[in-house]
Each structure stands twice: as structure tokens, then as C-alpha cells.
Amino acid sequence: MEENNRIVLLNEDGEEETFEMIELITIDETEYIIAQPIEEDEYDIIFRIDEEDGEEVLTVVDDDEEIDMVAGFYYEDFGGEGKES
């Protein structure tokens, strides 16, 4: 796994969590990141890239319809395995 595919974020407790970026997807001009926690064997997490005060912020997607839309796009277009670079 390459270092540049990693994202370090602060959790609710202010502790750093490292994620591996699996895919960056654009749907209707909205960008999403599918990522997986490095240190825990948990489910993939979908982040939406939002803009606040001119800065990009990652927002965890928790709306079931939005999750289904992004997951469906990922599995249809990339076979659930990501794009070849």
C-alpha cells in the first residue's frame, strides 16, 4: 500500500485515524472518497468532499440512499475492485 493513498483524520475523541483511500469517485459534480480504516478491520467508509469557507472538508456519508448510490456506482463502474492506474 502506498503512503500517498492514505488519509489521516481526527476522530470524535481528537485521536488520529489512518484510512487507505480505495477510490475517488465523481457523481454529478460531487466527489466521494471510499476509504478503509488501516488499523481496524472494519467496513469501508464513504466520505463526501464538501467545501466550507473555501476549504475542502470530508464529511462521512450516513444517508442510506446516498451510500447506495455511491456503492452502486463503484461496483458497476469498477467491479468493486477500483480503477487500474
Contacts in CASP RR format, 6 or more apart in sequence:
PFRMAT RR
TARGET T0000
AUTHOR 0000-0000-0000
METHOD contacts of the structure
MODEL  1
MEENNRIVLLNEDGEEETFEMIELITIDETEYIIAQPIEEDEYDIIFRID
EEDGEEVLTVVDDDEEIDMVAGFYYEDFGGEGKES
1 20 0 8 1.000
5 20 0 8 1.000
5 21 0 8 1.000
6 18 0 8 1.000
6 19 0 8 1.000
6 20 0 8 1.000
6 21 0 8 1.000
6 38 0 8 1.000
7 18 0 8 1.000
7 19 0 8 1.000
7 20 0 8 1.000
7 21 0 8 1.000
7 33 0 8 1.000
7 35 0 8 1.000
7 58 0 8 1.000
8 16 0 8 1.000
8 17 0 8 1.000
8 18 0 8 1.000
8 19 0 8 1.000
9 16 0 8 1.000
9 17 0 8 1.000
9 19 0 8 1.000
9 58 0 8 1.000
10 16 0 8 1.000
10 17 0 8 1.000
11 17 0 8 1.000
17 37 0 8 1.000
17 39 0 8 1.000
18 37 0 8 1.000
18 38 0 8 1.000
18 39 0 8 1.000
19 35 0 8 1.000
19 36 0 8 1.000
19 37 0 8 1.000
19 38 0 8 1.000
19 45 0 8 1.000
20 35 0 8 1.000
20 36 0 8 1.000
20 38 0 8 1.000
21 33 0 8 1.000
21 34 0 8 1.000
21 35 0 8 1.000
22 34 0 8 1.000
22 35 0 8 1.000
22 36 0 8 1.000
22 44 0 8 1.000
22 82 0 8 1.000
23 33 0 8 1.000
23 34 0 8 1.000
23 74 0 8 1.000
23 78 0 8 1.000
23 82 0 8 1.000
23 83 0 8 1.000
24 31 0 8 1.000
24 32 0 8 1.000
24 33 0 8 1.000
25 31 0 8 1.000
25 32 0 8 1.000
25 33 0 8 1.000
25 34 0 8 1.000
25 70 0 8 1.000
25 73 0 8 1.000
25 74 0 8 1.000
25 77 0 8 1.000
26 32 0 8 1.000
27 69 0 8 1.000
27 70 0 8 1.000
27 73 0 8 1.000
30 48 0 8 1.000
30 49 0 8 1.000
31 48 0 8 1.000
31 49 0 8 1.000
32 46 0 8 1.000
32 47 0 8 1.000
32 48 0 8 1.000
32 49 0 8 1.000
32 61 0 8 1.000
32 70 0 8 1.000
33 46 0 8 1.000
33 47 0 8 1.000
33 49 0 8 1.000
33 58 0 8 1.000
34 44 0 8 1.000
34 45 0 8 1.000
34 46 0 8 1.000
34 70 0 8 1.000
34 74 0 8 1.000
35 44 0 8 1.000
35 45 0 8 1.000
35 46 0 8 1.000
35 47 0 8 1.000
36 42 0 8 1.000
36 43 0 8 1.000
36 44 0 8 1.000
36 45 0 8 1.000
37 45 0 8 1.000
45 60 0 8 1.000
46 60 0 8 1.000
46 61 0 8 1.000
46 66 0 8 1.000
46 67 0 8 1.000
46 70 0 8 1.000
46 71 0 8 1.000
47 58 0 8 1.000
47 59 0 8 1.000
47 60 0 8 1.000
47 61 0 8 1.000
48 58 0 8 1.000
48 59 0 8 1.000
48 61 0 8 1.000
48 66 0 8 1.000
49 56 0 8 1.000
49 57 0 8 1.000
49 58 0 8 1.000
49 59 0 8 1.000
50 56 0 8 1.000
50 57 0 8 1.000
50 58 0 8 1.000
50 59 0 8 1.000
51 57 0 8 1.000
61 67 0 8 1.000
61 70 0 8 1.000
74 80 0 8 1.000
74 82 0 8 1.000
END
